[in-house]
Amino acid sequence: MTVPDSAPGSLGAPGSPVRIDGPWTHRDVAANGARFHIAEMGDGPLVMLLHGFPQFWWTWRHQLTALADAGFRAVAMDLRGVGGSDRTPRGYDPANLALDITGVVRSLGEPDAALVGHDLGGYLAWTAAVMRPKLVRRLAVSSMPHPRRWRAAMLSDFAQSRAGSHVWGFQRPWLPERQLVADDAALVGELIESWSGPQPLDEEAVEVYRRAMCIPSTAHCSIEPYRWMVRSLARPDGIQFNRRMKRPVRVPTLHLHGSLDPAMRTRSAAGSGEYVEAPYRWRLFDGLGHFPHEEDPVAFSNELINWLKDPEPDR
């Protein structure tokens, strides 16, 4: 399912739907048995940016420039199966996806990184901080509770279960993939609009995400992590993962959330600090939805950069 970087029209070719021109540099990095596309900019301590669904690295375009200007090496990677990264037939459980992230950190020659994750990327950032603590310097998560909080909310909170109905819908075979790419991925635009706050993402940005979802195999690979998250709930591997995530996060953590997020309710995300044995800061953005880093990129970037530069972030 992988595409050679040199193949005509491949994901690695200039002008492809994911290698979007800008002040950043595109390249591929090998890690954890696969090839990952990254966009990078700036010099300094590494900040790794992890996208969510239904997006790819480009969701961090504003933060890439802001972080680089602030003196950081900003790297936005495409998760396995998405954007310009390899579409492998397996490996979409959170433990392996987290190893993808820390593997990229190692491949970049860095001793550690501050992980910044949104949505699914946030779920994986939580996971990486538990599984590979020596490689995670700091943790910032947006629009996603700790995995154990997510699990509890989806199973016991009817309002959150309804808000996350797309996750349940993904459990059907084949149909979700077909729905995601139908009519040039119109559903991607509908999801982004319905999850955004009063100021939705501009149409041009939505068109970029729709085009990226239409790349062959992307829809299937995008759904696979969510299938694992639900189907493993009663399986030994899922129970073991949930038990493993009891280990506390021991690095400074910034938790960001939009007050009007309809996909991940505030009450579901709040309280994740109980799994952090380090300075933990909760920041609620009033009037923003599920994509605070795109809905108000200046406020989000300022909050993130000020926290990253704070040598002793308070609880």
Disulfide bonds with the S-S distance in Angstrom:
none
